């Protein structure tokens, strides 16, 4: 079947890369507008403090300063940084998650926004920030979520008595978990916590805004979900109609989930409104690190009950999530964590509960994987413990207990109609050489350098169909020359989605790939879509493009049938050419049909255009198995990854090069998450200590081991040409597979990420000490 | 502050710019001359996104005082392609899928150029070492190293 495609499955050059490699691509910070001012933000040096007095008079009189604003000047409707006008229906918050204003009346973390300036240039803006006098009354702060959850802890949001932002019960809890655990032959339990990984997209946050004479505002910013952000800004910030906001997304320098929260757009739009000028707000890397947005820290315990033959009888998960100062995505991430953690294995009894707590730490948000890498680190170690307890090989244990086709997916009302996890596990195990390298449980290894292998499996959604608003639209419009404009609303943040959707459009409509020009990133032009996140764009937007493509094909065949004096069913269209199936040499070009349709002086004039739509009722889960081989230096505690194998159930790879790129890049972030990346916060002051690339250690080219990507292609019945999502899953299996390989090598488990040499040594020493007693 | 008119030679062309002593080369290139392919990402020389070639050497333009680069030959990403003909390194980055968000790409390509100008046939490890100062958050570096290898081959064979 695949050989029958013109473009699907091919490694075609993406439309966005030539501009990127020549320097021509326009990112937010590269833009200037006539009369544009530069905006900068004053941040709080205190983690929790009331603003008693704020004096902007000196700053305002500095030559070159156009405006200085404080909390007194901003709308007070209240919005959420997650840029959702409405909460996720899946998450029952205590009350209101619209918990912040553009500028705060009270600082709730070090870095909270206190005032903002617009000036002629960045130097003047920064000078003006220095001239703003703020008198703070410091309040007791709380940084530990367990402390923050206790009665009597300092209340971070005054309108509530405590800091519990929400308690979320997993919607598919069933059975009496305590009873089931008590009746199980074995019980294993693992507790662990993940780090606050930073998205660390290379392009720092930026926004431009300008209000026009009609009272409409245009916002330019790297935003993953512009249509939702537009609505949230209209409804929850400026109290204007959605039609009064135009959101333009320039080239985006990385997202990874960070850009599905508001960045500096609200403050930028406010400064533009006050000054009546175009304003660009820029921030520094230090501000990015110590500002908002990091993976939500979750403290979790997973308990599993087992029967003697290694069948899972019960799974229980408890989560304590640190939202930081404002709620943003941390509630919904906790819910998704439970879906992916509790929805992977077959179990008659399931119990999940998450508590989300405010603290005076920087606001958490969603990062690549959205709860899945958080849960997997704990679940997959518990699974290995369960396999050991049952005396089973980790591969066999997972093959036995993982859900498959016909069983409920991670969001249970939907049953799986496509799942190649078994194949991923088998192919991955074979590639890493599992049967040779895994020597069985409890085999003590000797020497300074000890090797081990470990594995992990995961499932992730391709969009949130079945549990969230999940539909998309696409427009294809033909030109006289047979080329087409494809209007779609993903966020091209590097994943290659514009190329993927172009390949789908060309294949579905029968056009030439090089003839597809994409229009995107402008809410005035594109139709509604919830943006690029949740590994959804290929699957959901792709299906909308298929729908539009089919309609174009139908119009073309109908018009061509008249010209060729036949019927549409006798014709096909491919690569810009419509031909008789029985006699392919009898043909007419798409260009000819398109041109003649427009320049029809008779009665049949038409600009050939079609709008496609798709509403996803399933979330077409993708699956993956990851395998790590490591070498542990027992003298330094350094874990060296010798090899990482990742076998992914992609359904169909529209562009295998893109899929590999997503998985390799995800694996790289997974390696950082596993071994080195940690946003360190001073436990007394709340200051971020790792606010540079020098102190926050991301992998460089030297840190990357050999990554072996295996694409498992069993087309999914509901996917566009069978494709599933792949944006997030690259990183999910990395940390747990390494953790399990570490156990295989030296017999220890680390309970918190990252697994630094210091932690490894500490646990190794403790184990040796234990052993010698 | 003492302003002066300084001459910069960027991609073979001379430009006269009014500079102040505190100005950084990245600001002159981006804000005064419009070479926005040079990217700000950290301002501290930690990530390499702002890399340009000064007299052939890869340099962090975010740490370079503009006045120190007067009269020297500066090459930015805009100076590599000949018209619409991409430099072999650029072409290899495109062909091998080494570009995702593209924000690190200009610095990465220029660091690769400095490497290949000195060492036309680097081993994979030498490529990784030469690029270790250029952070990429998207690709996992695999395809970037592939691209530099392919570019080296193409440049040696004149392809």
Interface residues (C-beta under 8 A of the other chain):
Chain A: X11 X13 X14 X16 X17 X18 X19 X20 X21 X22 X23 X24 X25 X26 X27 X29 X30 X199 X200 X201 X202 X203 X204 X251 X252 X253 X254 X255 X256 X284 X285 X493 X494 X495 X496 X657 X658 X660 X661 X664 X665 X666 X667 X668 X669 X692 X693 X694 X698 X699 X700 X701 X702 X704 X707 X730
Chain B: X30 X35 X36 X37 X38 X39 X40 X41 X42 X43 X44 X46 X47 X49 X76 X77 X78 X80 X81 X86 X90 X93 X94 X95 X97 X99 X100 X101 X102 X103 X104 X105 X106 X109 X127 X128 X129 X131 X132 X133 X134 X135 X136 X137 X138 X139 X140 X141 X142 X143 X144 X145
